[in-house]
Amino acid sequence: MEYLVDGNNVMGQRVGWHRDRAGARRRLLGELARFVRLSGTPVSVVFDGAPDAAAPDGALVDGVRVHYAARGADADGRIVDLVERAPAGQVPVVVTSDRQLAERVRRRGARVVRSGELRRSLDGLDPPAG
């Protein structure tokens, strides 16, 4: 089952992430890539804000599919759209602690995992070699 991650929500689990949003985004992508490699769980992430040139919308970055909110919208809307477009039987598990978003995707058949649960899983991964 694929995880669909509310990127800013998971980044918000770290104190001070907002001081370097681009750096926080890159760190989260690296952590999610390790999670994909070690767990075999497919992951897509949705971020608020403009796309990063190194990780454009729809790109697969180290095994993680990257999406962004549409111009003038937020990541929540994009997440709901991705859930609605998922083929029957392949609705992703949405990772968020946003109550309104969680309710919206549950009504569309998604299971929800809280951001802190994923954060603990990411923090529990073996440190990168090197």
C-alpha positions as CSV (number, residue, x, y, z in Angstrom):
1,M,0.0,0.0,0.0
2,E,1.4,3.4,-1.0
3,Y,1.9,6.2,1.5
4,L,0.8,9.7,0.4
5,V,2.6,12.1,2.7
6,D,1.5,15.6,3.6
7,G,5.1,16.9,3.4
8,N,4.7,20.2,5.2
9,N,2.8,18.5,8.0
10,V,5.6,15.9,8.5
11,M,8.3,18.6,8.3
12,G,6.4,20.5,11.0
13,Q,7.2,17.7,13.4
14,R,10.7,19.1,13.6
15,V,11.4,22.3,15.6
16,G,12.7,25.2,13.5
17,W,11.9,23.6,10.1
18,H,10.4,26.8,8.8
19,R,13.7,28.7,9.0
20,D,15.0,26.7,6.1
21,R,12.0,25.4,4.1
22,A,14.1,24.3,1.1
23,G,16.5,22.4,3.4
24,A,13.7,20.8,5.4
25,R,12.1,19.7,2.1
26,R,15.4,18.1,0.9
27,R,16.0,16.4,4.3
28,L,12.5,15.0,4.3
29,L,12.9,13.7,0.7
30,G,16.2,12.0,1.8
31,E,14.5,10.4,4.8
32,L,11.5,9.2,2.7
33,A,13.9,7.8,0.1
34,R,15.7,5.7,2.8
35,F,12.3,4.6,4.1
36,V,11.3,3.4,0.6
37,R,14.6,1.5,0.2
38,L,14.4,-0.1,3.6
39,S,10.7,-0.9,3.8
40,G,9.8,-1.4,0.2
41,T,6.8,0.8,0.8
42,P,6.0,3.1,-2.2
43,V,5.8,6.8,-1.1
44,S,4.5,10.0,-2.7
45,V,4.8,13.3,-1.0
46,V,2.9,16.6,-1.6
47,F,4.4,20.0,-0.6
48,D,2.9,23.4,-0.4
49,G,4.7,26.1,-2.4
50,A,6.4,26.4,-5.7
51,P,8.1,23.3,-7.1
52,D,11.8,22.8,-6.6
53,A,13.9,22.8,-9.8
54,A,15.7,19.7,-8.6
55,A,12.4,17.9,-7.8
56,P,9.8,19.1,-10.3
57,D,6.1,18.2,-10.0
58,G,5.5,14.5,-10.7
59,A,9.2,13.6,-10.6
60,L,10.5,10.4,-9.0
61,V,13.4,11.4,-6.7
62,D,15.3,8.5,-5.3
63,G,12.2,6.4,-5.4
64,V,9.8,9.1,-3.9
65,R,7.2,10.6,-6.2
66,V,7.0,14.4,-5.6
67,H,3.9,16.6,-6.0
68,Y,3.1,20.2,-5.2
69,A,0.0,22.2,-4.5
70,A,-1.6,23.7,-7.6
71,R,-1.0,27.5,-8.0
72,G,-3.3,29.3,-5.7
73,A,-4.2,26.2,-3.8
74,D,-2.8,24.1,-0.9
75,A,-1.3,20.7,-0.6
76,D,-4.5,19.4,1.0
77,G,-6.5,19.9,-2.2
78,R,-3.8,18.1,-4.2
79,I,-3.8,15.2,-1.7
80,V,-7.6,14.9,-2.0
81,D,-7.3,14.9,-5.8
82,L,-4.7,12.2,-5.8
83,V,-6.9,10.0,-3.4
84,E,-9.9,10.5,-5.6
85,R,-7.9,9.6,-8.8
86,A,-6.5,6.4,-7.2
87,P,-7.7,3.2,-8.9
88,A,-10.3,1.2,-6.9
89,G,-8.4,-1.0,-4.4
90,Q,-5.3,1.2,-4.6
91,V,-6.3,4.1,-2.4
92,P,-3.1,5.3,-0.6
93,V,-2.6,5.6,3.1
94,V,-2.5,9.3,3.8
95,V,0.0,10.6,6.3
96,T,-1.2,13.8,8.0
97,S,-2.1,15.2,11.4
98,D,-4.4,17.8,9.8
99,R,-7.9,16.8,11.1
100,Q,-9.8,18.4,8.3
101,L,-7.7,16.7,5.6
102,A,-7.9,13.4,7.4
103,E,-11.7,13.6,7.5
104,R,-11.8,14.5,3.8
105,V,-9.7,11.6,2.7
106,R,-11.4,9.1,5.0
107,R,-14.7,9.9,3.3
108,R,-13.0,8.9,0.1
109,G,-11.8,5.6,1.4
110,A,-8.3,6.4,2.6
111,R,-6.8,5.2,5.8
112,V,-4.9,7.9,7.7
113,V,-1.6,7.6,9.7
114,R,-0.6,10.5,11.9
115,S,2.5,12.5,10.9
116,G,4.2,11.8,14.2
117,E,3.9,8.0,13.6
118,L,5.8,8.4,10.3
119,R,8.3,10.8,11.9
120,R,9.1,8.1,14.6
121,S,9.5,5.5,11.8
122,L,11.9,7.8,9.9
123,D,13.8,8.6,13.1
124,G,14.1,4.9,13.9
125,L,15.8,4.0,10.6
126,D,19.4,3.0,10.7
127,P,21.7,5.9,10.1
128,P,23.0,6.3,6.5
129,A,26.3,4.6,5.8
130,G,29.3,6.7,5.3
